[in-house]
Amino acid sequence: MKTISLIIIGFWIVAVLLGRVLGLYGNEVDLNSVLANPSITHWFGADDLGRDILARILRGVEVSFIVAVVVTAVTMLVGVTVGLLAGFYGGKLDKILMQITDIFLAFPGILLAIAFAAVLGPGIINLMFALCLTGWVGYARLTRGQTLSLRNRQHVLASESLGATPLRMMWRHILPLLLSVLIVEATYSLASIMIAEASLSFLGLGIQAPNASWGGMLRDAVRYMLVAPHYVLLVGASLMSLILAINLGGDYLRDKLDIASYINEK
């Protein structure tokens, strides 16, 4: 599982870097190669405008990864902050923050992202903003639940008795114990955000032409499934392979870090 994940992720990283070095951007229109089958000239064939599918897939990987990393970082920062404050202080603050979290949880995440993306308009910045609005709640509830169990640990109480400030207790004594949980959650989040980005781009609410995105490519490819099945199959297989590799990596990290016993350790 670990080996498969590393091989697939390593392959895509090397492929993207080679594409950059070779100057493959996939925006060159060639009307003589419209929907061309895979060949020496076009290894993955060409799309409905004669653009090289492989080059556009590589650009789509890059865009998807950038969106996933930025959204994951922002949502983790917001969610962890909210969860730490709610779990550490409790009381009215906990109630208010969790009620706000429950409001966001009441709506399906992807539908709420679609609504915000439709209101804000298409584009990569608006896409990331829409995904950030719905992605932090999972981190908040996870962090809050673990913080409640860690708040009364002996080492935390000892630091409090020695005069440690709440910020220091959260930063030095609680947050480090949550890192393993958060790393695994972030790994799964990367895959979920990539799927969400592809879904929004498929609906025309994400990355806009001529920039390449996997969702946009799938939207264009389904119209030519009967005459150029390689188009949709190769794009779909590429997306599936990367998502599968990330999820396998998350499974490996979950088992390796042994989170359950680590958090519940007496």
Rosetta silent file (secondary structure, phi, psi, omega in degrees, C-alpha in Angstrom):
SEQUENCE: MKTISLIIIGFWIVAVLLGRVLGLYGNEVDLNSVLANPSITHWFGADDLGRDILARILRGVEVSFIVAVVVTAVTMLVGVTVGLLAGFYGGKLDKILMQITDIFLAFPGILLAIAFAAVLGPGIINLMFALCLTGWVGYARLTRGQTLSLRNRQHVLASESLGATPLRMMWRHILPLLLSVLIVEATYSLASIMIAEASLSFLGLGIQAPNASWGGMLRDAVRYMLVAPHYVLLVGASLMSLILAINLGGDYLRDKLDIASYINEK
SCORE:     score description
SCORE:     0.000 S_00000001
   1 L     0.000  -49.188  177.879    0.000    0.000    0.000 S_00000001
   2 H   -61.509  -43.376 -177.664    2.751    2.428    0.959 S_00000001
   3 H   -64.751  -44.307  179.783    4.821    1.450   -2.086 S_00000001
   4 H   -61.093  -44.829 -179.981    1.923    1.840   -4.504 S_00000001
   5 H   -60.616  -46.829 -178.916    1.063    5.238   -3.077 S_00000001
   6 H   -64.886  -38.673 -179.318    4.648    6.498   -3.296 S_00000001
   7 H   -64.116  -47.027 -177.739    5.090    5.199   -6.845 S_00000001
   8 H   -66.589  -47.407  179.778    1.940    6.878   -8.147 S_00000001
   9 H   -64.216  -41.987  176.995    2.517   10.182   -6.371 S_00000001
  10 H   -61.112  -39.661  178.515    6.196   10.149   -7.378 S_00000001
  11 H   -59.842  -45.902 -177.415    5.221    9.478  -10.985 S_00000001
  12 H   -69.213  -35.980  177.829    2.918   12.496  -11.117 S_00000001
  13 H   -63.793  -46.810  179.355    5.469   14.772   -9.452 S_00000001
  14 H   -63.835  -41.105 -179.008    8.168   13.764  -11.930 S_00000001
  15 H   -63.281  -42.799  179.160    5.749   14.045  -14.848 S_00000001
  16 H   -64.333  -43.423  179.033    4.685   17.570  -13.866 S_00000001
  17 H   -63.672  -42.433  177.162    8.293   18.685  -13.450 S_00000001
  18 H   -63.273  -39.361  177.559    9.263   17.193  -16.817 S_00000001
  19 H   -61.192  -38.699  176.841    6.295   18.900  -18.409 S_00000001
  20 H   -66.453  -44.098 -179.159    7.498   22.222  -17.054 S_00000001
  21 H   -63.168  -40.749 -178.626   11.054   21.614  -18.223 S_00000001
  22 H   -82.050   -5.120  178.489    9.877   20.599  -21.706 S_00000001
  23 L    73.138   35.585  179.440    7.466   23.522  -21.922 S_00000001
  24 L   -90.624  108.033 -178.623    4.282   21.453  -22.246 S_00000001
  25 L  -112.568  -18.106  172.365    1.372   23.760  -21.517 S_00000001
  26 L    73.396   17.608  178.785   -1.348   22.129  -23.607 S_00000001
  27 L  -105.007    0.997 -177.977   -2.927   25.328  -24.953 S_00000001
  28 L   -79.001  117.172 -179.039   -1.656   25.024  -28.526 S_00000001
  29 L   -82.805  132.615  177.649   -4.606   24.477  -30.869 S_00000001
  30 L  -135.757   97.229 -175.294   -4.021   22.105  -33.818 S_00000001
  31 H   -68.393  -13.855  175.947   -7.132   21.662  -35.931 S_00000001
  32 H   -80.224   -9.357 -177.675   -5.434   18.905  -37.911 S_00000001
  33 H  -119.153   23.916 -177.689   -5.300   16.732  -34.772 S_00000001
  34 L   -59.468  123.660  178.851   -8.853   17.132  -33.498 S_00000001
  35 L    54.215   33.910  179.147   -9.773   14.092  -31.344 S_00000001
  36 L   -66.926  144.329  177.551   -6.675   12.270  -32.605 S_00000001
  37 L   -72.543  161.249  176.376   -6.039    8.844  -31.122 S_00000001
  38 L   -54.464  135.568 -177.761   -2.931    8.192  -28.967 S_00000001
  39 L  -153.832 -176.318  177.189    0.203    8.187  -31.122 S_00000001
  40 L   -63.422  -37.068 -179.528    3.897    9.023  -31.056 S_00000001
  41 L   -71.741  -45.721  179.351    3.036   12.691  -31.560 S_00000001
  42 L  -123.906   99.532 -173.638    0.284   12.766  -28.937 S_00000001
  43 L   -59.861  -35.952  178.520    0.833   10.003  -26.383 S_00000001
  44 L  -105.642   10.200 -177.328   -2.632   10.436  -24.853 S_00000001
  45 L    86.310 -170.344 -179.261   -4.261   11.704  -28.031 S_00000001
  46 E  -129.043  157.045 -177.752   -5.733   15.146  -28.661 S_00000001
  47 L   -89.911 -164.496 -174.763   -8.912   16.882  -27.519 S_00000001
  48 L   -70.807  -10.156  174.912  -11.696   18.548  -29.513 S_00000001
  49 L  -112.103    9.397  179.638   -9.408   21.481  -30.381 S_00000001
  50 L    79.603   12.167  179.349   -6.392   19.354  -31.206 S_00000001
  51 L   -81.938  145.892 -176.509   -4.623   20.178  -27.950 S_00000001
  52 E   -67.840  121.536 -176.274   -2.361   17.541  -26.442 S_00000001
  53 H   -67.430  -40.459 -179.371   -4.302   15.683  -23.724 S_00000001
  54 H   -60.838  -44.677  179.814   -1.191   14.577  -21.830 S_00000001
  55 H   -62.500  -39.841 -179.499    0.105   18.148  -21.562 S_00000001
  56 H   -71.923  -33.615  175.149   -3.278   19.364  -20.337 S_00000001
  57 H   -62.442  -42.155  179.563   -3.519   16.529  -17.802 S_00000001
  58 H   -64.277  -39.169  175.976   -0.149   17.571  -16.382 S_00000001
  59 H   -68.295  -34.771  177.588   -1.320   21.167  -16.070 S_00000001
  60 H   -65.206  -38.137  176.180   -4.508   19.915  -14.458 S_00000001
  61 H   -60.120  -45.920 -177.458   -2.495   17.989  -11.855 S_00000001
  62 H   -62.236  -47.180  179.933   -0.552   21.113  -11.001 S_00000001
  63 H   -63.794  -45.775 -178.852   -3.651   23.301  -10.644 S_00000001
  64 H   -61.211  -41.499 -179.059   -5.528   20.668   -8.649 S_00000001
  65 H   -67.814  -40.619  178.858   -2.594   20.156   -6.271 S_00000001
  66 H   -62.163  -46.786  178.914   -2.143   23.903   -5.689 S_00000001
  67 H   -60.141  -44.968 -177.192   -5.846   24.319   -4.908 S_00000001
  68 H   -64.230  -43.571 -178.377   -5.832   21.300   -2.576 S_00000001
  69 H   -66.572  -45.870 -178.843   -2.737   22.421   -0.638 S_00000001
  70 H   -64.030  -47.266 -178.592   -3.913   26.033   -0.207 S_00000001
  71 H   -64.625  -41.619  178.935   -7.455   25.056    0.821 S_00000001
  72 H   -62.491  -43.040  179.881   -6.191   22.362    3.201 S_00000001
  73 H   -63.282  -44.773 -178.373   -3.769   24.778    4.865 S_00000001
  74 H   -67.554  -47.994 -177.839   -6.411   27.491    5.321 S_00000001
  75 H   -65.674  -35.920  177.112   -9.174   25.173    6.522 S_00000001
  76 H   -65.272  -43.912  179.799   -6.820   23.409    8.921 S_00000001
  77 H   -60.424  -47.573 -178.818   -5.662   26.710   10.406 S_00000001
  78 H   -67.920  -48.330 -176.620   -9.218   27.978   10.900 S_00000001
  79 H   -63.813  -42.968  179.597  -10.658   24.664   12.061 S_00000001
  80 H   -65.592  -40.321  178.382   -7.859   23.882   14.513 S_00000001
  81 H   -62.030  -47.348  179.609   -8.053   27.383   15.994 S_00000001
  82 H   -63.136  -44.924 -178.815  -11.814   27.149   16.486 S_00000001
  83 H   -65.240  -40.343  178.248  -11.589   23.628   17.912 S_00000001
  84 H   -63.459  -46.321 -179.332   -8.781   24.488   20.328 S_00000001
  85 H   -63.500  -43.555 -179.057  -10.576   27.545   21.683 S_00000001
  86 H   -66.096  -45.492 -177.258  -13.871   25.698   22.052 S_00000001
  87 H   -72.568  -33.392 -176.158  -12.370   22.629   23.702 S_00000001
  88 H   -77.653  -47.430 -174.924   -9.957   24.483   25.970 S_00000001
  89 H   -87.024  -32.484 -179.492  -12.220   27.209   27.349 S_00000001
  90 L    62.705 -156.376  175.252  -15.567   25.404   27.138 S_00000001
  91 H    62.174 -142.770 -176.322  -18.632   27.194   28.513 S_00000001
  92 H   -65.861  -37.932  179.325  -20.371   29.852   26.444 S_00000001
  93 H   -61.826  -44.393  178.112  -17.517   30.174   23.972 S_00000001
  94 H   -60.379  -43.965 -178.684  -17.660   26.451   23.244 S_00000001
  95 H   -62.911  -45.119 -178.778  -21.428   26.621   22.806 S_00000001
  96 H   -64.651  -48.676 -177.796  -21.295   29.581   20.413 S_00000001
  97 H   -64.081  -38.810 -179.789  -18.473   28.180   18.277 S_00000001
  98 H   -73.185  -29.817  175.004  -20.082   24.734   18.051 S_00000001
  99 H   -67.235  -39.292  175.641  -23.442   26.227   17.102 S_00000001
 100 H   -63.709  -42.989  178.205  -21.753   28.071   14.247 S_00000001
 101 H   -62.005  -41.849 -179.720  -20.033   24.827   13.260 S_00000001
 102 H   -64.437  -32.902  177.386  -23.336   22.934   13.376 S_00000001
 103 H   -62.623  -44.863  178.412  -24.917   25.479   11.039 S_00000001
 104 H   -68.130  -34.893  179.366  -22.259   24.780    8.416 S_00000001
 105 H   -70.014  -20.487 -178.626  -22.553   21.042    9.032 S_00000001
 106 L   -69.222  -19.476 -179.812  -26.304   21.223    8.388 S_00000001
 107 L  -105.793  138.047  173.369  -25.621   21.839    4.698 S_00000001
 108 L   -57.318  131.243 -173.202  -23.907   19.302    2.414 S_00000001
 109 H   -56.977  -46.421 -175.777  -20.393   20.637    1.886 S_00000001
 110 H   -68.054  -35.861  179.005  -20.266   20.319   -1.891 S_00000001
 111 H   -68.024  -39.938  177.396  -23.709   21.930   -2.326 S_00000001
 112 H   -65.519  -38.678  177.497  -22.723   24.861   -0.130 S_00000001
 113 H   -64.848  -40.130  177.916  -19.487   25.228   -2.124 S_00000001
 114 H   -62.414  -43.021 -179.478  -21.482   25.163   -5.379 S_00000001
 115 H   -61.961  -47.311 -179.937  -23.820   27.867   -4.052 S_00000001
 116 H   -66.319  -40.356  178.962  -20.972   30.156   -2.999 S_00000001
 117 H   -64.098  -36.532  178.672  -19.044   29.517   -6.217 S_00000001
 118 H   -67.690  -37.908  179.720  -22.158   30.365   -8.256 S_00000001
 119 H   -72.038  -43.467 -176.736  -22.651   33.617   -6.321 S_00000001
 120 H   -75.326  -26.568 -177.318  -18.990   34.637   -6.398 S_00000001
 121 L    99.030  160.699 -178.449  -18.479   33.625  -10.023 S_00000001
 122 L   -70.113  161.533 -179.695  -15.990   31.248  -11.656 S_00000001
 123 L   134.990  152.880 -173.665  -12.243   31.482  -11.135 S_00000001
 124 H   -67.902  -36.329  179.871   -9.526   29.822   -9.103 S_00000001
 125 H   -67.517  -47.298  178.524   -9.582   32.396   -6.261 S_00000001
 126 H   -64.661  -34.761  177.613  -13.351   32.195   -5.837 S_00000001
 127 H   -62.451  -48.078  180.000  -13.141   28.414   -6.097 S_00000001
 128 H   -64.572  -38.511  178.484  -10.636   28.206   -3.236 S_00000001
 129 H   -63.272  -43.013  179.326  -12.670   30.647   -1.160 S_00000001
 130 H   -63.121  -40.632  179.644  -15.842   28.576   -1.645 S_00000001
 131 H   -70.669  -33.505  178.177  -14.044   25.381   -0.626 S_00000001
 132 H   -66.911  -33.542 -178.445  -12.506   27.062    2.422 S_00000001
 133 H   -63.539  -26.012 -175.411  -15.946   28.147    3.647 S_00000001
 134 H  -111.081   -8.212 -171.118  -17.063   24.536    3.981 S_00000001
 135 H   -93.399  -11.731 -172.844  -13.852   22.645    4.748 S_00000001
 136 H   -83.523  -18.863 -171.738  -12.920   23.869    8.224 S_00000001
 137 H   -65.225  -36.209  178.831  -15.795   22.315   10.176 S_00000001
 138 H   -62.556  -43.249  177.148  -14.324   18.803   10.171 S_00000001
 139 H   -64.328  -38.561 -177.559  -11.068   20.043   11.675 S_00000001
 140 H   -63.475  -47.701 -178.032  -12.974   22.100   14.250 S_00000001
 141 H   -69.142  -39.218  178.405  -15.037   19.204   15.579 S_00000001
 142 H   -62.926  -47.718 -178.700  -12.102   16.808   15.524 S_00000001
 143 H   -65.752  -41.097 -179.738   -9.814   19.241   17.367 S_00000001
 144 H   -62.664  -44.384  179.864  -12.491   20.203   19.866 S_00000001
 145 H   -63.222  -42.276  179.828  -13.235   16.584   20.758 S_00000001
 146 H   -72.141  -34.658  178.821   -9.583   15.688   21.262 S_00000001
 147 H   -65.437  -37.648  177.523   -8.876   18.898   23.183 S_00000001
 148 H   -59.924  -37.066 -179.621  -11.669   18.070   25.651 S_00000001
 149 H   -78.132  -23.905 -178.266   -9.969   14.742   26.387 S_00000001
 150 H   -93.952  -17.307 -173.477   -6.518   16.308   26.695 S_00000001
 151 L   -59.131  -34.697 -176.671   -7.491   19.395   28.702 S_00000001
 152 L  -102.594   18.528  173.624   -7.381   17.572   32.040 S_00000001
 153 L   -65.761  153.456 -174.748   -4.223   15.549   31.421 S_00000001
 154 H   -62.121  -39.300 -177.529   -1.707   15.750   34.228 S_00000001
 155 H   -69.598  -29.322  176.482    0.985   17.485   32.202 S_00000001
 156 H   -72.669  -44.255  177.754   -1.494   20.185   31.121 S_00000001
 157 H   -63.866  -36.618  178.534   -2.724   20.734   34.667 S_00000001
 158 H   -64.342  -43.219  179.048    0.878   20.814   35.888 S_00000001
 159 H   -65.299  -34.595  178.128    1.811   23.513   33.381 S_00000001
 160 H   -67.214  -39.750  179.916   -1.254   25.511   34.420 S_00000001
 161 H   -67.745  -24.099  178.752   -0.281   25.265   38.087 S_00000001
 162 L   -87.646    4.238  174.204    3.175   26.559   37.203 S_00000001
 163 L    96.219   14.098  178.921    1.674   29.689   35.678 S_00000001
 164 L   -67.076  140.482  178.570    1.607   28.811   31.979 S_00000001
 165 L   -74.430  158.428  177.579   -0.697   31.009   29.923 S_00000001
 166 H   -56.105  -39.875  179.541   -3.636   29.442   28.041 S_00000001
 167 H   -61.886  -42.987  179.747   -1.893   30.148   24.727 S_00000001
 168 H   -65.888  -40.663  179.524    1.252   28.362   25.881 S_00000001
 169 H   -63.484  -41.956  179.500   -0.727   25.381   27.162 S_00000001
 170 H   -68.245  -42.035 -174.272   -2.568   25.037   23.862 S_00000001
 171 H   -75.551  -41.055 -172.786    0.550   25.561   21.740 S_00000001
 172 H   -96.916  -25.596 -170.686    3.088   23.535   23.733 S_00000001
 173 H  -118.291  -21.651 -179.570    1.080   20.860   25.527 S_00000001
 174 H  -107.240  -50.457 -176.826   -2.132   20.128   23.585 S_00000001
 175 H   -57.711  -42.194  178.796   -1.475   20.872   19.917 S_00000001
 176 H   -58.169  -31.329  179.015    1.599   18.576   19.626 S_00000001
 177 H   -75.289  -13.729 -179.824   -0.561   15.632   20.737 S_00000001
 178 H   -96.423   -8.528 -172.455   -3.027   16.418   17.943 S_00000001
 179 H   -60.171  -42.350 -178.017   -0.509   16.579   15.120 S_00000001
 180 H   -62.927  -41.366  177.716   -0.732   12.912   14.166 S_00000001
 181 H   -63.985  -44.195 -176.895   -4.529   13.084   13.969 S_00000001
 182 H   -68.563  -35.036  178.546   -4.435   16.297   11.979 S_00000001
 183 H   -62.575  -45.443  179.117   -1.837   14.993    9.524 S_00000001
 184 H   -65.587  -42.607  178.522   -4.022   12.011    8.649 S_00000001
 185 H   -61.717  -39.270  178.995   -7.127   14.207    8.411 S_00000001
 186 H   -66.598  -35.641  179.014   -5.249   16.587    6.101 S_00000001
 187 H   -62.567  -47.606  177.059   -4.186   13.709    3.872 S_00000001
 188 H   -65.731  -33.724  179.913   -7.780   12.610    3.337 S_00000001
 189 H   -63.997  -36.953  178.175   -8.768   16.261    2.949 S_00000001
 190 H   -56.928  -47.085 -179.608   -6.363   16.665    0.021 S_00000001
 191 H   -64.330  -42.378 -179.494   -8.162   13.919   -1.892 S_00000001
 192 H   -63.724  -39.786 -179.370  -11.602   15.312   -1.026 S_00000001
 193 H   -69.495  -37.348  176.501  -10.667   18.813   -2.134 S_00000001
 194 H   -61.289  -41.257  177.641   -9.262   17.532   -5.433 S_00000001
 195 H   -66.302  -41.764  179.247  -12.569   15.783   -6.105 S_00000001
 196 H   -64.146  -41.485  177.977  -14.504   18.915   -5.103 S_00000001
 197 H   -61.896  -43.827  178.382  -12.332   21.082   -7.361 S_00000001
 198 H   -64.251  -37.822  179.928  -12.901   18.710  -10.267 S_00000001
 199 H   -65.684  -45.249  179.870  -16.642   18.672   -9.561 S_00000001
 200 H   -66.730  -38.294  177.152  -16.926   22.462   -9.518 S_00000001
 201 H   -67.664  -34.982  176.734  -14.817   22.772  -12.665 S_00000001
 202 H   -61.158  -35.802  179.307  -17.006   20.125  -14.315 S_00000001
 203 L   -83.519   -1.558  179.525  -20.010   22.356  -13.592 S_00000001
 204 L    85.174   14.322 -177.751  -18.213   25.394  -15.015 S_00000001
 205 L  -106.394    4.468 -176.869  -17.731   27.063  -11.600 S_00000001
 206 L  -114.493 -126.690 -179.384  -14.016   26.429  -11.199 S_00000001
 207 L   -64.526  133.225 -175.819  -10.967   26.792  -13.427 S_00000001
 208 L  -103.956  150.330  177.220  -11.885   28.524  -16.667 S_00000001
 209 L   -61.329  148.802    6.430  -10.663   27.895  -20.225 S_00000001
 210 L   -86.726    4.882  178.688   -8.109   27.939  -21.685 S_00000001
 211 L   -64.673  140.663 -176.070   -6.519   26.875  -18.395 S_00000001
 212 L   -84.625  139.904  171.016   -6.575   23.111  -17.945 S_00000001
 213 L  -148.546  147.760 -177.320   -8.439   21.389  -15.130 S_00000001
 214 H   -63.623  -38.854  178.795   -9.451   17.773  -14.777 S_00000001
 215 H   -64.527  -43.538  177.844  -13.088   18.638  -14.157 S_00000001
 216 H   -64.890  -37.586  178.080  -13.256   20.872  -17.209 S_00000001
 217 H   -66.367  -40.125  177.349  -11.556   18.227  -19.333 S_00000001
 218 H   -64.483  -38.339  178.037  -14.042   15.593  -18.185 S_00000001
 219 H   -61.471  -42.911  178.377  -16.918   17.929  -19.044 S_00000001
 220 H   -71.423  -33.320 -173.354  -15.574   18.339  -22.571 S_00000001
 221 H   -72.845  -32.522 -175.882  -14.678   14.660  -22.908 S_00000001
 222 H   -64.920  -21.326  179.245  -18.121   13.230  -22.134 S_00000001
 223 H   -73.935  -15.346 -176.420  -19.483   14.816  -25.301 S_00000001
 224 H  -122.594   28.967 -177.131  -17.160   12.672  -27.387 S_00000001
 225 L   -60.966  -36.026 -176.266  -17.350    9.355  -25.532 S_00000001
 226 L   -79.529  -32.997 -177.077  -18.536    7.452  -28.603 S_00000001
 227 L   -96.460  -24.115 -179.974  -16.070    8.903  -31.112 S_00000001
 228 L  -143.012   68.128 -176.860  -13.058    9.407  -28.800 S_00000001
 229 H   -62.836  -23.901 -179.328  -13.430    7.196  -25.706 S_00000001
 230 H   -62.644  -28.869 -177.350   -9.716    7.516  -24.925 S_00000001
 231 H   -61.232  -58.212 -177.333  -10.276   11.165  -23.987 S_00000001
 232 H   -70.477  -33.930 -178.313  -12.605   10.574  -21.032 S_00000001
 233 H   -67.458  -43.362 -177.735  -10.962    7.288  -20.025 S_00000001
 234 H   -70.409  -39.721  177.944   -7.455    8.715  -19.754 S_00000001
 235 H   -67.169  -44.584  178.908   -8.541   11.830  -17.886 S_00000001
 236 H   -63.412  -41.700  179.421  -10.733    9.809  -15.528 S_00000001
 237 H   -66.071  -35.808  178.443   -8.020    7.214  -14.922 S_00000001
 238 H   -64.565  -46.934  178.445   -5.489    9.952  -14.156 S_00000001
 239 H   -61.788  -45.201 -178.984   -7.778   11.563  -11.586 S_00000001
 240 H   -61.992  -40.801 -176.830   -8.631    8.191  -10.046 S_00000001
 241 H   -64.335  -41.935 -178.606   -4.987    7.132   -9.768 S_00000001
 242 H   -70.811  -41.706  178.156   -3.918   10.244   -7.865 S_00000001
 243 H   -62.953  -42.799  178.710   -6.930   10.185   -5.521 S_00000001
 244 H   -60.984  -43.821 -179.377   -6.341    6.479   -4.865 S_00000001
 245 H   -62.822  -41.451 -179.781   -2.661    7.075   -4.104 S_00000001
 246 H   -66.539  -42.064  178.986   -3.439    9.869   -1.642 S_00000001
 247 H   -66.062  -38.964  176.164   -6.080    7.780    0.143 S_00000001
 248 H   -63.598  -38.642  175.798   -3.705    4.815    0.361 S_00000001
 249 H   -63.392  -38.683  176.653   -1.112    7.136    1.823 S_00000001
 250 H   -64.458  -40.567  176.629   -3.653    8.307    4.384 S_00000001
 251 H   -62.186  -40.743  179.351   -4.450    4.708    5.335 S_00000001
 252 H   -64.797  -44.677  179.584   -0.756    3.993    5.780 S_00000001
 253 H   -63.895  -38.776  179.025   -0.226    7.054    7.966 S_00000001
 254 H   -60.921  -44.309  179.891   -3.265    6.181   10.067 S_00000001
 255 H   -72.018  -38.069 -176.463   -1.915    2.699   10.750 S_00000001
 256 H   -68.675  -41.746 -177.367    1.665    3.847   11.180 S_00000001
 257 H   -80.488  -14.552  177.524    0.899    6.608   13.655 S_00000001
 258 L    49.195   60.097 -169.693   -1.524    4.392   15.595 S_00000001
 259 H   -62.295  -41.951 -174.952   -3.678    7.362   16.394 S_00000001
 260 H   -58.899  -48.387 -179.034   -6.276    5.696   18.582 S_00000001
 261 H   -72.347  -27.817 -179.236   -3.801    4.397   21.120 S_00000001
 262 H   -69.046  -43.449 -178.469   -1.732    7.567   20.934 S_00000001
 263 H   -73.995  -37.452 -174.969   -4.620    9.865   21.831 S_00000001
 264 L   -89.826    8.671  179.698   -6.148    7.552   24.436 S_00000001
 265 L   -61.375  133.558 -178.181   -2.874    6.824   26.147 S_00000001
 266 L   -77.037    0.000    0.000   -3.205    7.141   29.913 S_00000001
